[in-house]
């Protein structure tokens, strides 16, 4: 009788983990226990795989993509775990196992879950999913001052912990538009650098400038109004250089809005890298829209105000594990789309940080009593984010933050009609382009 020999190939880039108060090995041991409380206690950014015999457990934070693929060999199964689809494919090619591969056969570890696999050979059992992050819903009072202070207080705690790990002389950049999320991240970082006796001249606010987009003016008005205009640094880019084929290859997804956003992120990261060869640390406001449920409901026929406020972490996780619309290949919500932020920064060698994606910040957002505050009014929901964040910034930093109307990154970087001319494709065409990489 043949003896199966199972194998695990870990390509997850352990050096990319940013874990506070634990070593990577200690954090991996937490994952191996399968205990949700132990994994929830891991603070920071992580993508971890742990194995004991035939049992493999994987877990990741919202800001770290993590994929796996189970291949067959005569001697037994091999599990490949990596942040990217192409990393899995390239490994399989090197082992002459690539005939088993199709990108849709890869699986994304959904954020906030422990995924357990048993390497027992054919037929492979389904993975088991155990949630390790379950925030309480609607537990805060309806006082917007108190909500704002708690929300921005949690944001400040995460930024403070991150800043303390940045080497003393390293500069810090914020991907900036003057919107609510990037604006609050910038102001909180500026405040904390002063409070922690760090030199604020290390800080810059980078805004993407195609020459005619509204974000540059908004960013300037935001900072000038606070006497902080000296921190603004426009990063000029040429619209003719935008290349969605490159974006799809780097991001490995095809959702139109995410392709558009990632194309802008690539232009910004490329511009910063061309200007500053050694710059490493960037912050951004990604996750803020998801936390405060600030997306145009009318643009998605699947959504209603009731589904948005009644479903926990809908924008962070999509419809969720075990639901019919949950994608095994991509997961859902920001758990899927965060590659629009992570992949461009990683491609150009930056160490990025999105403090709004941290569980401690999301937990405060989920505790907001959205139903009581909005009474299922779409207009009240849209107004809530500005109210909460501006009050929180005032309470925590003492600064009066300007609040401008919501605008997507890609629509602020360039005029909407120009964007449609430069990036005319739709999801089906982007998907075909992505699949063509493996044909």
MONOR-V491115 format. One record per run of one state. SS is the DSSP state (H for helix, E for strand, C for the rest). FROM is the first residue (numbers start at 1). TO is the last residue. If there is no record, write none. Layout:
ss=SS from=FROM to=TO
ss=SS from=FROM to=TO
This chain:
ss=C from=1 to=6
ss=E from=7 to=11
ss=C from=12 to=13
ss=H from=14 to=16
ss=C from=17 to=17
ss=E from=18 to=20
ss=C from=21 to=23
ss=H from=24 to=33
ss=C from=34 to=35
ss=H from=36 to=40
ss=C from=41 to=42
ss=E from=43 to=45
ss=C from=46 to=46
ss=E from=47 to=52
ss=C from=53 to=54
ss=E from=55 to=60
ss=C from=61 to=66
ss=E from=67 to=71
ss=C from=72 to=77
ss=E from=78 to=82
ss=C from=83 to=84
ss=H from=85 to=94
ss=C from=95 to=97
ss=H from=98 to=100
ss=C from=101 to=102
ss=H from=103 to=105
ss=C from=106 to=106
ss=E from=107 to=108
ss=C from=109 to=112
ss=E from=113 to=118
ss=C from=119 to=127
ss=E from=128 to=131
ss=C from=132 to=143
ss=H from=144 to=163
ss=C from=164 to=171
ss=E from=172 to=175
ss=C from=176 to=179
ss=H from=180 to=195
ss=C from=196 to=199
ss=H from=200 to=202
ss=E from=203 to=209
ss=C from=210 to=213
ss=H from=214 to=224
ss=C from=225 to=228
ss=H from=229 to=231
ss=E from=232 to=236
ss=C from=237 to=238
ss=H from=239 to=241
ss=C from=242 to=243
ss=H from=244 to=251
ss=C from=252 to=255
ss=H from=256 to=275
ss=C from=276 to=280
ss=E from=281 to=283
ss=C from=284 to=287
ss=H from=288 to=291
ss=C from=292 to=296
ss=H from=297 to=299
ss=C from=300 to=304
ss=H from=305 to=310
ss=C from=311 to=313
ss=H from=314 to=317
ss=C from=318 to=326
ss=E from=327 to=327
ss=C from=328 to=330
ss=E from=331 to=331
ss=C from=332 to=332
ss=H from=333 to=337
ss=C from=338 to=338
ss=H from=339 to=347
ss=C from=348 to=350
ss=E from=351 to=353
ss=C from=354 to=354
ss=H from=355 to=357
ss=C from=358 to=358
ss=H from=359 to=366
ss=C from=367 to=369
ss=H from=370 to=374
ss=C from=375 to=377
ss=H from=378 to=397
ss=C from=398 to=408
ss=H from=409 to=413
ss=C from=414 to=415
ss=H from=416 to=422
ss=C from=423 to=426
ss=H from=427 to=438
ss=C from=439 to=439
